[in-house]
């Protein structure tokens, strides 16, 4: 029996050794394949160039990207120019690659190719100088890539330079799109701030003034709340914040509004602790609460607001509900952005739409169309606004720190 067991164990060990050997051989064969090594090296080089160019085309990014772009073209030297023909970078920086006549030929070729056409110049010291314009998908020339090579400017070389130039132009265009999106986000936040100011600050200051004589201590506390509220709302930090910071500022806002409404304004808050660090667009929740107070409850002289934030798997769902006047559900057919603009104007003639379309747009831009606002309402039955945000999204993070 022991002999049979020994034979079985030996067989198992033999099979395990063979399997391990097969795995090792396969792994070594895959890793050691020259083609795959070359592909990996090319992809790594391209990603390094892209990392620099995604900051936009300037002197720093060009100097960082130039060695990697030269590696992709396989040429002896490379120069990068901006869309105005200004030299940004050369690689390598060795004098023998760039004698005055070669450098002048590169500058001349770059100036000629800004028109959008490739230029190929022959040269005594180098077989060719090739200037390839960096053209975006929209046809804009954003720069020029010039290579110096000792090889004949055959179709293969020209094709490689053209592909590298196209890749570089795409990265520069993506950088501009990122910058445009950031500018749009900043503009939308500025629009929200402009909408908050006339609707809220006037009433807050009037409320504080009413307590200056009758209750100076409370007036002082309200002034501090107002200062913290405005400091957060007009901060110069990034486009995102945490739910905890947003709720803290909403508490300041509601403190000021309760001073105006007294016991007529009731607020219920229910927040799951695990979602407090969820990141959402800056001033995304504030307009929902302000809209509920100003246009759901103010016309009735008060009411109740409920704010709930709950954990739903990979998402956080935030609900702001009021028992105010509500609105016509037919207005929702055009979508939440248009529907939220349909509430009646307030006594000052200002639109009741306090940035909710703005919030809906920013949620969709940041997280996708699954994360816009959802509105449930009926005339005389109050309004519920539901916001869904992912608990984590790559590239989206809060900045600026807490404002306590």
C-alpha positions in Angstrom: 0.0 0.0 0.0 2.8 2.3 0.9 4.5 1.5 -2.4 1.4 2.4 -4.3 1.1 5.7 -2.4 4.7 6.5 -3.2 4.1 5.9 -6.9 1.0 8.1 -6.8 2.9 10.9 -5.0 5.8 10.6 -7.5 3.4 10.8 -10.4 1.7 13.9 -8.9 5.1 15.6 -8.3 6.2 14.7 -11.8 3.0 16.2 -13.3 3.4 19.3 -11.2 7.0 19.7 -12.3 6.0 19.3 -15.9 3.2 21.8 -15.5 5.5 24.3 -13.8 8.0 23.8 -16.6 5.3 24.4 -19.2 4.2 27.6 -17.5 7.8 28.8 -17.2 8.5 28.0 -20.8 5.3 29.7 -22.0 5.9 32.8 -19.8 9.5 33.1 -21.0 8.5 32.6 -24.6 5.8 35.3 -24.4 8.0 37.9 -22.6 11.0 37.2 -24.7 9.3 37.6 -28.0 11.2 40.4 -29.9 8.0 41.7 -31.6 6.2 42.0 -28.3 9.1 43.7 -26.7 9.2 46.2 -29.6 5.5 46.9 -29.3 5.7 47.4 -25.6 8.6 49.8 -26.0 6.8 51.8 -28.7 3.6 52.0 -26.6 5.6 53.1 -23.5 7.4 55.7 -25.5 4.1 57.0 -27.0 2.5 57.2 -23.6 5.4 59.2 -22.3 5.1 61.7 -25.1 1.3 61.9 -24.6 1.7 62.6 -20.9 3.7 65.7 -21.8 1.6 66.9 -24.7 -1.7 66.5 -22.7 -0.5 69.6 -20.9 -0.8 71.6 -24.2 2.0 72.6 -26.6 4.4 75.0 -24.9 8.2 75.1 -24.2 8.1 72.8 -21.2 5.8 70.2 -22.7 7.7 70.2 -26.1 11.1 69.8 -24.3 9.7 66.8 -22.4 8.0 65.2 -25.4 10.7 65.7 -28.0 13.0 62.8 -27.0 10.1 60.4 -27.1 8.8 61.7 -30.4 12.3 61.4 -31.8 12.4 57.8 -30.6 9.1 57.1 -32.4 10.4 58.5 -35.7 13.8 56.8 -35.4 15.6 59.9 -36.7 18.8 61.6 -35.6 17.3 64.9 -34.5 13.9 66.6 -34.0 12.6 70.2 -33.5 9.2 71.3 -32.4 7.6 74.6 -33.3 4.3 76.2 -32.2 1.6 77.3 -34.6 3.3 80.6 -35.1 6.6 79.0 -36.2 8.3 79.7 -32.8 11.0 77.2 -31.9 10.0 75.3 -28.7 12.5 72.5 -28.4 15.2 70.5 -30.1 16.5 67.0 -29.3 19.2 66.0 -28.8 20.9 69.1 -27.6 24.3 68.1 -29.0 26.0 70.7 -31.2 27.0 68.3 -34.0 23.4 67.6 -34.8 22.5 71.2 -35.0 25.2 73.2 -36.9 23.9 76.6 -38.0 23.0 75.6 -41.5 21.0 72.6 -40.4 19.2 74.6 -37.7 18.4 77.3 -40.3 17.1 74.7 -42.7 14.7 73.3 -40.0 13.5 76.9 -39.2 12.9 77.5 -42.8 11.0 74.3 -43.4 8.9 74.9 -40.3 7.9 78.4 -41.5 6.9 77.0 -44.9 4.9 74.1 -43.5 2.7 76.3 -41.2 0.5 76.6 -44.2 -0.5 72.9 -43.6 1.7 71.2 -46.2 4.7 68.9 -45.5 8.1 70.2 -46.6 11.1 68.1 -47.4 14.5 69.8 -47.9 17.7 68.0 -48.9 20.8 69.1 -47.2 24.6 68.5 -47.6 25.1 67.4 -44.0 21.9 65.5 -43.6 20.1 63.5 -46.2 16.8 65.3 -45.5 15.0 67.8 -43.3 11.3 66.9 -43.1 8.8 69.4 -41.7 5.4 67.9 -40.8 2.6 70.2 -39.6 0.7 69.2 -36.5 -2.9 69.4 -37.8 -6.0 68.7 -35.5 -9.1 66.9 -36.7 -10.7 70.3 -37.3 -7.9 71.2 -39.7 -6.1 73.7 -37.4 -2.3 73.8 -37.6 -1.2 73.8 -33.9 2.5 73.3 -34.5 5.2 71.8 -36.7 7.4 68.7 -36.1 10.7 68.8 -38.0 13.1 65.9 -38.2 16.7 65.6 -39.4 17.7 62.3 -40.8 20.7 60.8 -42.6 18.4 58.4 -44.4 16.7 58.9 -47.7 13.3 60.5 -47.4 11.6 57.3 -48.7 7.8 56.8 -48.3 8.3 54.6 -45.2 10.1 57.4 -43.4 7.7 60.1 -44.5 4.8 57.9 -43.4 6.3 57.3 -40.0 6.9 61.0 -39.4 3.3 61.7 -40.6 1.8 59.2 -38.1 3.9 60.6 -35.2 2.8 64.1 -36.1 -0.8 63.0 -36.3 -0.5 61.3 -32.9 1.1 64.4 -31.3 -1.6 66.7 -32.8 -4.3 64.5 -31.4 -2.8 64.8 -27.9 -2.5 68.5 -28.2 -6.1 68.8 -29.3 -7.2 66.6 -26.3 -5.3 69.0 -24.0 -7.2 71.9 -25.5 -10.5 70.1 -25.0 -9.6 69.4 -21.4 -8.7 73.1 -20.9 -12.0 74.1 -22.6 -14.0 71.8 -20.3 -12.2 73.2 -17.3 -13.0 76.7 -18.4 -16.6 75.7 -18.9 -16.8 74.2 -15.5 -15.4 77.4 -14.0 -17.8 79.5 -15.9 -20.7 77.3 -14.7 -19.6 77.7 -11.1 -19.4 81.4 -11.6 -22.9 81.4 -13.0 -24.1 79.5 -10.0 -22.5 82.1 -7.7 -24.1 84.9 -9.6 -27.5 83.3 -9.3 -27.1 82.6 -5.5 -26.0 86.1 -4.7 -29.2 88.2 -5.6 -31.6 85.5 -4.3 -30.1 84.8 -0.9 -27.6 87.4 0.3 -30.1 90.3 0.3 -32.5 88.3 2.6 -29.7 87.1 4.8 -28.4 90.6 5.4 -31.9 91.8 6.1 -32.4 89.0 8.6 -29.1 89.8 10.4 -30.0 93.5 10.5 -33.3 92.7 12.2 -31.4 91.1 15.1 -28.8 93.7 15.6 -30.9 95.7 18.1 -33.2 92.9 19.5 -30.6 90.1 19.9 -27.0 91.2 19.3 -25.5 87.8 20.2 -27.6 86.0 17.7 -26.8 88.7 15.1 -23.1 88.1 15.7 -23.5 84.3 15.3 -25.5 84.8 12.1 -22.8 87.1 10.7 -20.2 84.4 11.4 -22.4 81.8 9.6 -22.9 84.2 6.7 -19.1 84.8 6.5 -18.4 81.1 6.4 -21.1 80.5 3.9 -19.8 83.1 1.5 -16.2 82.0 2.0 -17.0 78.5 0.9 -19.4 79.5 -1.9 -16.9 81.9 -3.4 -13.7 79.9 -2.8 -11.1 79.7 -5.5 -10.5 76.0 -5.2 -11.2 73.2 -7.7 -14.4 72.1 -9.4 -15.2 69.3 -7.0 -15.9 69.0 -3.3 -17.0 66.3 -0.8 -20.5 65.6 0.3 -19.5 66.4 3.9 -18.2 69.9 2.9 -21.3 70.6 0.8 -23.6 69.5 3.7 -21.7 71.7 6.1 -22.3 74.7 3.9 -25.9 73.9 3.4 -26.3 73.8 7.2 -25.0 77.4 7.3 -27.5 78.3 4.6 -30.4 76.7 6.5 -29.3 78.4 9.8 -29.7 81.7 8.1 -33.0 80.8 6.5 -34.4 79.4 9.8 -33.5 82.8 11.4 -35.9 84.3 8.8 -38.7 81.7 8.8 -38.4 80.7 12.5 -40.2 77.5 13.4 -42.1 77.6 10.1 -39.1 76.0 8.4 -38.4 72.4 9.4 -35.4 70.4 8.2 -34.8 66.7 8.4 -31.4 65.3 7.6 -30.5 61.6 7.1 -27.0 60.8 5.8 -25.2 57.5 5.8 -21.7 58.0 7.2 -20.1 55.9 4.5 -21.0 58.4 1.8 -19.7 61.6 3.5 -16.5 61.4 1.5 -18.2 61.0 -1.9 -17.0 63.6 -4.4 -19.5 65.7 -6.3 -19.4 68.9 -8.4 -18.8 72.0 -6.3 -22.2 73.7 -5.4 -24.1 70.8 -6.8 -26.4 70.3 -3.7 -26.8 73.9 -2.6 -29.1 74.9 -5.5 -31.4 72.0 -4.8 -31.9 73.0 -1.2 -32.2 76.7 -2.0 -34.8 76.0 -4.7 -36.8 74.0 -2.2 -36.8 76.8 0.3 -37.3 79.7 -2.0 -39.9 78.2 -4.4 -41.3 75.3 -2.6 -41.9 76.8 0.8 -41.5 80.6 0.7 -44.9 81.0 -1.0 -46.6 79.0 1.8 -44.7 80.8 4.6 -42.8 77.7 5.6 -42.8 73.9 5.4 -40.6 70.9 5.7 -37.4 69.9 3.8 -35.9 66.4 3.9 -32.4 65.7 2.8 -31.3 62.1 2.5 -28.0 60.7 1.3 -27.8 56.9 1.2 -25.4 54.2 0.0 -26.5 52.2 -3.0 -23.7 49.9 -3.9 -21.3 51.7 -6.3 -23.4 54.9 -6.1 -24.6 57.5 -3.6 -28.1 58.7 -4.0 -29.0 62.1 -2.6 -32.7 63.2 -2.3 -33.9 66.7 -1.5 -37.7 66.8 -0.9 -40.0 69.6 0.1 -43.8 69.6 0.8 -44.2 73.0 -0.9 -46.3 74.1 -3.9 -44.8 71.7 -6.4 -45.2 72.2 -10.1 -47.0 70.9 -13.2 -45.5 67.4 -14.1 -46.2 68.1 -17.8 -43.2 70.4 -17.6 -41.0 67.4 -17.0 -41.6 66.1 -20.5 -38.9 68.4 -21.8 -36.4 66.9 -19.3 -35.3 68.0 -15.9 -33.3 70.9 -17.2 -36.2 72.6 -18.9 -38.7 71.5 -16.3 -36.8 73.1 -13.5 -37.0 76.4 -15.3 -40.8 76.3 -15.4 -41.5 77.3 -11.8 -43.1 80.7 -11.4 -41.0 83.8 -10.9 -40.6 85.2 -7.4 -41.7 88.5 -6.1 -38.7 90.3 -7.5 -39.3 89.0 -11.0 -36.2 86.7 -10.9 -36.5 83.3 -12.4 -37.2 80.6 -9.9 -34.6 78.5 -11.7 -31.6 78.7 -9.3 -29.0 76.9 -11.2 -30.7 73.5 -11.3 -30.2 73.1 -15.1 -26.6 74.0 -14.5 -26.3 71.3 -11.9 -27.9 68.7 -14.1 -25.5 69.6 -16.9 -22.4 69.4 -14.7 -23.4 66.0 -13.3 -23.8 64.6 -16.7 -20.6 66.1 -17.9 -18.6 64.8 -14.9 -20.2 61.3 -14.6 -22.2 60.5 -17.7 -25.9 60.7 -18.6 -26.9 58.1 -15.9 -26.1 60.8 -13.3 -28.3 63.7 -14.1 -31.1 65.1 -11.9 -34.5 63.3 -11.6 -37.5 65.3 -10.6 -40.7 64.0 -9.1 -43.5 66.6 -8.6 -47.1 67.5 -8.9 -49.0 70.8 -8.3 -49.7 71.2 -4.6 -47.8 68.0 -3.7 -44.3 69.2 -3.2 -41.2 68.3 -5.2 -38.5 65.6 -4.9 -35.2 66.1 -6.6 -32.9 63.0 -6.8 -29.2 63.2 -7.5 -27.2 60.0 -8.1 -23.3 60.2 -8.1 -20.7 57.4 -8.2 -18.9 56.8 -5.0 -15.7 56.8 -7.1 -14.8 58.0 -10.5 -11.3 58.0 -12.0 -9.9 61.5 -12.5 -12.5 63.1 -10.2 -11.3 64.2 -6.8 -12.1 66.9 -4.3 -9.7 69.8 -3.8 -9.4 72.9 -1.6 -9.9 71.3 1.8 -12.7 71.7 4.3 -14.1 75.1 5.2 -15.1 74.8 8.8 
